[in-house]
Amino acid sequence: MIVEPLRDENEWENFVATSPKGTFFHTLRWKEVLEKSFPYETLYLVIRDSNDKLIGICPFFITKKLWPFRVLDSLPNSDLGGPLMKEEYNKEAASLLKDYLKELSSDKGITYAKIRLSDPKLCECLKTRASKVDTNSGTMILDLTEKPMDFIWNKIFKQKQRKYIKRFEHDGFITKEAKDTEDLNKFYALYHQNAIKRGVPYPFTYYRNVFDLLYPNSFNIILIERGEICIGGGIFFIYPERKVIYMAGAALDKTVSSRYKIYYKLRWETIKYAHRNGFRYLSFGPTPSDPGSVYYSLKSEFGAEFYQDYFLYLPFNGKLFFLRENAIKIGRKMKNRLPKTLVRRVESKL
């Protein structure tokens, strides 16, 4: 059994498409977006058995975050990620991968690895004595086979939700899919207004790369408009191989009357898109593990169910990792005293 760099792209893509935990974010289409959009060093690895058969894939990028941290991340700027392995090889392959990463970290000066996993068994196999596992978030997923669109409308939605959605059509709003970069510009204008208040907006070049590389087969945008005015936009990634749509963000015009619940309309229109095009699953994206969270409860209102994710941290430089942990502890104590935008910027770097 060996670990080696990616050399057969078709083999990689087939492995992702047939893996129970494979996602769009594991594909090489997404790798191309990240490589073009961010100054990361790519490290995509595969694991093979003694017969040269592929039994695991490991997508990583080396990122330089807050000095002096150098992080091996699987995957940065992604809703999902982490190694995928054939379950019967979990233990042996994980042990081999850890040895490989330990040697790699010495050569490249990596402080720690950050690995996002949805498989608790694989997470256990990858753990070390010094590792840390964060379970503060997961992913909300809607299965349209178990909960078809009509069932959601009639059985899950309350009267007020149906009223919110019907109001848009009654008041002359239309919903449309993006057709060109002009529609991308409309989305980004709203997104930037929202994100700048949170302190962590992506640059336009990132969304332009996403559009140029993925639209329309792997990416689309839904817009809500009336006349020349756009009041909402929702973006999503498309993975036909697994019949999954990944909702990746919503941009809302916050100056519009509270009479209009734009988030409800955008998500409902994405559900309709999935139904029309034969998709089974909709991922509502990263969500706090706390059922009391507003994000958790809001996504539950559409019938989505929570699936736990595991953020595994493997330290390679004990002293620097200890410094990181202390910085996080201090940050949590100071959180309520500092501007929220500053807190979010620092958290995104750690």
Beta strands, then each sheet from edge to edge (+ up, - down):
strand 1: 2-5
strand 2: 41-48
strand 3: 54-64
strand 4: 70-74
strand 5: 84-85
strand 6: 112-117
strand 7: 132-134
strand 8: 137-143
strand 9: 174-177
strand 10: 219-226
strand 11: 229-239
strand 12: 244-252
strand 13: 281-288
strand 14: 305-308
strand 15: 310-315
sheet 1: 1+ 2- 3+ 4- 6- 15+ 7-
sheet 2: 1+ 2- 3+ 5-
sheet 3: 9+ 10- 11+ 12- 13- 8+ 14-
end
